[in-house]
Amino acid sequence: MSPEPFGARLRRAMDTRGPLCVGIDPHASLLTAWGLNDDVAGLERFTRTVVEALADRVAVLKPQSAFFERFGSRGIAVLEKAVEEARAAGALVLMDAKRGDIGSTMGAYAATYLEQGSPLFSDAVTVSPYLGFGSLRPALDAAVLSGAGVFVLALTSNPEGAEVQRATAADGRSLAQLMLDHMAAENEGAAPLGSVGAVVGATLGDAGADLAINGPLLAPGIGAQGATPADLPGVFGASVGNVVPSVSRGVLSQGPDVTGLREAAGRLTDEIRAAVAGR
Ligand SMILES: O=C(O)c1cc(=O)[nH]c(=O)n1[C@@H]1O[C@H](COP(=O)(O)O)[C@@H](O)[C@H]1O
């Protein structure tokens, strides 16, 4: 029997837990603020606390791989354990790895994050399409086989992104729109939601693009980067119901107290639900 597609699993999690994604980004400054050392033991403690506090209540946890990779193999071991424990507690894990390479190498990334049985197998992974959308094919195919998802960068939250993403492609569309249209084609016919998501920053003011991709829209940028839940309807318009707002420092700064983390996530979930409903 083929596994339940990621899009269906995500839709259910969003409807029951609320759409919030919390990022696990163990910045050195956060480890210090939590009274931890900037070492593997601090990383392990930080990560375990976030997973224990939130994996049983938020729809998605998004570990940012870079913050684990900086500790080498022992950091990756912490990441592996976090993925396993977060999934066991019912959260969907979106591995924020932002991989992108020629197709043959993309196949190895797909084997790492999207093939059942791999130590870093996750419910979904972030990828960059700017080596050409077709270069993502191994990841897209692996995701279908394992019931996983792929979140493709479209319009990122950082101001530097525009020079690439808003550039005009040969046929007159922006590069971001070209990528979004590819995602829509991948998701065609999927119900209730496709498994190929787009990353679109909540900081954009107005996305200025057609976001009707029949897939989830990961929206980083709330909190530390200045966006708020109230900005979501303006950025996402009619697609706001498919938005998965992602917050890292805005929640993590409320630790190490488990109650503080839970209250921050709960408050944001309420604000997001109100903003989406009030549209
Ligand atoms: O893919 C992402 O999650 C992502 C895309 C994007 O356009 N902007 C963006 O900030 N992110 C990630 O989202 C997180 C944002 O963290 P905070 O600014 O602390 O909420 C970081 O892990 C970023 O790498």
PDBQT file of the ligand as one rigid body, heavy atoms in Angstrom, charges set to zero:
ROOT
HETATM    1  O1  LIG A 301      13.194  27.921   4.120  1.00  0.00    +0.000 OA
HETATM    2  C1  LIG A 301      13.123  28.617   5.133  1.00  0.00    +0.000 C 
HETATM    3  O2  LIG A 301      12.657  28.161   6.175  1.00  0.00    +0.000 OA
HETATM    4  C2  LIG A 301      13.473  30.046   5.033  1.00  0.00    +0.000 A 
HETATM    5  C3  LIG A 301      13.203  30.649   3.824  1.00  0.00    +0.000 A 
HETATM    6  C4  LIG A 301      13.239  32.057   3.751  1.00  0.00    +0.000 A 
HETATM    7  O3  LIG A 301      12.892  32.639   2.730  1.00  0.00    +0.000 OA
HETATM    8  N1  LIG A 301      13.606  32.754   4.838  1.00  0.00    +0.000 N 
HETATM    9  C5  LIG A 301      13.937  32.157   6.024  1.00  0.00    +0.000 A 
HETATM   10  O4  LIG A 301      14.205  32.876   6.999  1.00  0.00    +0.000 OA
HETATM   11  N2  LIG A 301      13.951  30.799   6.114  1.00  0.00    +0.000 N 
HETATM   12  C6  LIG A 301      14.405  30.115   7.345  1.00  0.00    +0.000 C 
HETATM   13  O5  LIG A 301      13.473  30.377   8.378  1.00  0.00    +0.000 OA
HETATM   14  C7  LIG A 301      14.148  30.597   9.625  1.00  0.00    +0.000 C 
HETATM   15  C8  LIG A 301      13.815  31.993  10.090  1.00  0.00    +0.000 C 
HETATM   16  O6  LIG A 301      14.184  32.148  11.423  1.00  0.00    +0.000 OA
HETATM   17  P1  LIG A 301      13.634  33.357  12.323  1.00  0.00    +0.000 P 
HETATM   18  O7  LIG A 301      13.917  34.611  11.567  1.00  0.00    +0.000 OA
HETATM   19  O8  LIG A 301      14.453  33.228  13.578  1.00  0.00    +0.000 OA
HETATM   20  O9  LIG A 301      12.168  33.115  12.558  1.00  0.00    +0.000 OA
HETATM   21  C9  LIG A 301      15.606  30.339   9.363  1.00  0.00    +0.000 C 
HETATM   22  O10 LIG A 301      15.889  28.987   9.658  1.00  0.00    +0.000 OA
HETATM   23  C10 LIG A 301      15.771  30.570   7.875  1.00  0.00    +0.000 C 
HETATM   24  O11 LIG A 301      16.813  29.784   7.315  1.00  0.00    +0.000 OA
ENDROOT
TORSDOF 0
